[in-house]
Amino acid sequence: MSRPAQDAGVTRRQPVSGLPVAIAERLADMAAAALVAELETWPKPGLVSHVDSGSHVDMDHTTFRRSAAAIRPFFGCLATAGGAGAEMDQLRQIGREAEAAMLAATGGVNTHRGAIFGLGLLCAAAGAASAEDTRLSAARLTDIVARRWGDAILRGPIPLRSHGTDVLRRFGAGGARVEAAAGFPLVREIGLPALQQGRALAREEGAARIQAFFALMAEVEDTNLLHRGGAAGLQDAQRVARQFLAAGGAGQGEWEARAVAIHQAFVRRRLSPGGCADLLAATIFLDAVESRL
């Protein structure tokens, strides 16, 4: 049994895997670090950060910190399962255990359900690639997700009572399921290039992540925005993101003041682009995989 499963205390049967424990642990650390980096990226319009709680009244920076620590071992479990050739049903079971740990740590608040799904799949793909002694890259990991589990993701159960299900019914938005099943094209084609562009523009990692976030928000059909603000809320968010980028993004002299003004406007309307936050975390994780592994 791998150490992530033992640490978690809830995954009783971990598949036999060719993935070394040290690699599973490192992937778990990188996934948790990506969540913390996303949290501390500021100002992300409407979202919780180390500065304030954005449009949320039931969670803050410490809530997210507790959540990231609680779910960290399960990313290792998912990497180990991926290395053992696990099917989607096995990954879902580990994901459900991670959600239970999250809710226990946060007093029932959903902080990272979307991130458990997205980052969890990428960790499983990293485990699969590592077990095959294949070089890890964003292209390789996202291809594994689409090829191995894409069909099962789309065929999987849809919760009867969730914001995502409500948005699917009202607006036809596929959300995280469609993005993951397709191999995270928004992360590959928008998030990662924008992160690199942000580094060239600002030469500061926080600003680079802001560039990536606004680039994602300009294009993503964010189901959290649809849930809170309807079609108008989504369209307004995409419009202001495109305006921010057109004005120079993180390379403009007053970028932080502009982003703060957008953040305050989102808070007044209770808009929260949580789907974009999950994709930013996935972007940060894949960037780290390419640069460190």
C-alpha positions in Angstrom: 0.0 0.0 0.0 1.3 3.4 -0.9 1.9 6.1 1.8 -0.8 8.5 0.4 -3.5 5.8 1.0 -2.2 5.2 4.6 -2.0 9.0 5.3 -5.6 9.5 4.1 -6.9 6.7 6.3 -10.0 6.1 4.2 -8.8 4.5 0.9 -8.6 0.9 2.1 -7.7 -0.9 -1.1 -5.2 0.9 -3.3 -4.5 -0.8 -6.6 -1.1 -2.4 -7.1 0.9 0.1 -9.1 4.3 0.4 -10.8 4.5 4.0 -9.5 7.1 4.6 -6.8 5.7 6.1 -3.6 8.1 9.0 -3.9 6.7 10.1 -7.2 3.1 9.8 -5.9 4.0 11.9 -3.0 5.7 14.5 -5.2 2.6 14.7 -7.4 0.4 15.2 -4.4 2.6 18.0 -3.1 2.5 19.7 -6.5 -1.3 19.4 -6.7 -1.7 20.9 -3.3 0.8 23.6 -4.1 -1.2 24.5 -7.2 -4.3 25.0 -5.1 -2.4 27.3 -2.7 -0.9 29.2 -5.6 -4.4 29.7 -7.1 -5.7 30.8 -3.8 -3.0 33.4 -3.3 -3.3 34.8 -6.8 -4.9 38.3 -6.3 -7.0 40.0 -7.4 -9.1 37.3 -9.1 -12.5 38.9 -9.5 -15.1 37.6 -7.1 -13.0 34.8 -5.7 -11.5 34.0 -2.3 -7.8 35.0 -1.8 -5.5 35.7 1.1 -6.7 39.4 0.9 -10.5 38.9 1.2 -13.3 36.5 0.6 -14.6 38.0 -2.6 -18.2 37.2 -3.3 -18.4 34.5 -0.6 -19.7 34.7 2.9 -19.2 31.0 4.0 -15.5 30.6 3.3 -12.2 32.4 3.5 -8.5 31.9 3.0 -8.1 29.6 6.0 -11.0 27.5 4.8 -9.2 26.8 1.5 -5.9 26.2 3.3 -7.5 23.5 5.5 -9.2 22.0 2.5 -6.0 21.8 0.4 -4.2 20.1 3.3 -7.1 17.6 3.8 -7.3 16.5 0.2 -3.6 16.5 -0.5 -3.1 12.7 0.3 -5.8 11.7 -2.2 -3.9 13.2 -5.1 -1.2 10.7 -4.3 -3.8 7.9 -4.1 -5.1 9.0 -7.6 -1.6 9.0 -9.0 -1.0 5.5 -7.7 -4.3 4.3 -9.0 -3.5 5.8 -12.4 -0.2 4.0 -12.4 -2.1 0.7 -11.8 -4.3 1.3 -14.8 -7.4 2.1 -12.7 -10.8 2.6 -14.5 -12.9 5.7 -13.9 -15.1 4.0 -11.3 -12.0 3.5 -9.1 -10.9 7.1 -9.6 -14.4 8.3 -8.7 -14.4 6.3 -5.4 -11.1 8.0 -4.4 -12.6 11.3 -5.4 -15.6 10.7 -3.2 -13.3 10.0 -0.3 -11.4 13.2 -1.0 -14.7 15.2 -1.0 -15.6 13.7 2.4 -12.3 14.7 3.8 -12.8 18.2 2.3 -16.2 18.6 3.9 -15.0 17.4 7.2 -12.1 19.9 7.2 -14.3 22.8 6.1 -17.5 22.2 8.2 -19.5 21.2 5.1 -18.3 23.9 2.7 -17.5 23.0 -0.9 -14.1 24.6 -1.5 -12.5 22.2 -3.9 -14.9 19.7 -5.5 -14.1 20.9 -9.0 -10.4 20.9 -8.3 -10.6 17.3 -6.9 -12.1 16.3 -10.2 -9.8 18.2 -12.5 -6.5 18.0 -10.7 -7.3 14.4 -9.6 -7.6 13.3 -13.2 -4.3 15.0 -14.1 -2.6 13.3 -11.1 -4.0 9.9 -12.2 -2.7 10.6 -15.7 0.7 11.6 -14.3 0.8 8.3 -12.4 0.0 6.4 -15.6 2.7 8.2 -17.6 5.3 7.8 -14.8 4.5 4.1 -14.4 5.2 3.7 -18.2 8.4 5.6 -17.8 7.1 8.2 -20.1 8.3 11.9 -20.0 5.6 14.0 -18.3 4.3 16.9 -20.2 1.0 18.8 -20.4 0.2 17.3 -23.8 1.0 13.8 -22.6 -1.1 14.0 -19.4 -4.1 15.6 -21.0 -4.0 13.1 -23.8 -4.1 10.3 -21.3 -7.1 11.8 -19.6 -9.1 12.0 -22.8 -8.0 8.6 -24.2 -8.3 6.5 -21.1 -11.2 8.1 -19.3 -12.9 10.6 -21.6 -15.9 8.3 -22.6 -16.4 7.2 -19.0 -16.4 10.8 -17.8 -19.2 11.7 -20.1 -21.2 8.6 -19.3 -20.8 9.1 -15.6 -23.5 9.9 -13.1 -24.8 13.5 -13.0 -25.8 14.7 -9.5 -29.5 15.4 -9.2 -29.0 18.5 -7.0 -26.0 20.6 -7.9 -25.2 23.9 -9.4 -23.6 22.2 -12.4 -26.7 20.1 -13.1 -28.9 23.2 -12.8 -26.8 25.1 -15.3 -26.7 22.1 -17.7 -30.5 22.0 -17.6 -31.0 25.8 -18.0 -28.2 26.8 -20.3 -26.8 23.5 -21.9 -23.4 24.2 -20.5 -21.2 21.1 -20.3 -18.8 22.5 -17.7 -16.0 20.6 -16.2 -17.1 17.2 -17.5 -16.9 18.2 -21.1 -13.6 20.0 -20.6 -11.9 17.0 -18.9 -13.3 14.5 -21.3 -11.8 16.5 -24.2 -8.4 16.6 -22.5 -8.5 20.0 -21.0 -8.3 22.0 -24.2 -8.9 25.4 -22.4 -5.9 24.7 -20.2 -3.6 23.6 -23.0 -4.6 26.3 -25.6 -5.4 29.3 -23.3 -4.2 28.8 -19.7 -0.6 27.6 -20.3 0.2 30.0 -23.2 -1.3 33.0 -21.2 0.8 32.0 -18.2 4.0 32.1 -20.4 2.8 35.4 -21.9 2.3 36.9 -18.4 5.8 36.0 -17.4 7.1 37.8 -20.5 4.9 40.8 -19.8 5.4 41.2 -16.1 8.3 39.0 -15.0 6.5 38.3 -11.7 4.7 35.0 -11.0 1.6 36.5 -9.4 1.0 38.8 -12.4 1.6 35.9 -14.8 -1.1 33.9 -13.0 -3.5 36.9 -13.3 -2.8 37.0 -17.0 -3.7 33.3 -17.3 -6.8 33.8 -15.2 -8.2 36.7 -17.2 -7.4 34.8 -20.5 -9.4 31.8 -19.2 -12.3 34.0 -18.0 -12.5 35.7 -21.4 -13.3 32.3 -23.0 -14.6 29.8 -20.5 -18.3 29.1 -20.2 -18.0 29.2 -16.5 -20.9 27.4 -14.9 -20.4 29.2 -11.6 -20.9 32.5 -13.3 -24.0 31.1 -15.1 -25.4 29.9 -11.8 -24.9 33.2 -10.0 -25.4 35.7 -12.7 -27.2 33.9 -15.6 -26.2 34.5 -19.2 -25.8 38.2 -18.6 -23.3 37.6 -15.7 -21.2 35.3 -17.9 -21.3 37.7 -20.9 -20.3 40.6 -18.7 -17.4 38.7 -17.1 -16.1 37.6 -20.5 -16.4 41.2 -21.8 -14.5 42.8 -19.0 -11.8 40.1 -19.2 -11.3 40.8 -22.9 -11.1 44.5 -22.2 -8.5 43.9 -19.5 -6.4 41.8 -21.9 -6.9 44.3 -24.8 -5.6 47.1 -22.6 -2.3 45.2 -22.0 -3.3 42.6 -19.4 -0.6 42.1 -16.7 1.8 44.2 -18.8 -0.1 47.5 -18.3 1.1 49.9 -15.7 -2.1 50.0 -13.7 -3.1 46.4 -14.2 -3.6 45.7 -10.4 -5.8 48.7 -10.0 -7.9 47.7 -13.0 -8.2 44.1 -11.7 -9.2 45.4 -8.2 -12.0 47.5 -9.7 -13.3 44.5 -11.6 -13.0 42.4 -8.5 -15.1 44.9 -6.5 -17.7 45.0 -9.3 -18.0 41.2 -9.2 -18.4 41.3 -5.4 -21.2 43.8 -5.7 -23.1 41.4 -8.0 -22.0 38.3 -6.1 -20.3 36.9 -9.3 -17.7 34.1 -8.7 -15.9 32.5 -11.6 -15.0 29.3 -9.7 -14.7 27.2 -12.9 -11.9 29.5 -14.0 -10.2 29.1 -10.7 -10.2 25.3 -11.1 -8.7 25.7 -14.6 -6.1 28.1 -13.3 -5.1 25.5 -10.7 -4.8 22.9 -13.4 -2.7 25.3 -15.5 -0.3 25.9 -12.6 -0.1 22.1 -11.9 0.7 21.3 -15.6 3.2 24.1 -15.8 5.0 22.7 -12.7 4.9 19.2 -14.1 6.7 20.4 -17.3 9.3 22.4 -15.4 10.1 20.1 -12.5 9.5 16.5 -13.6 
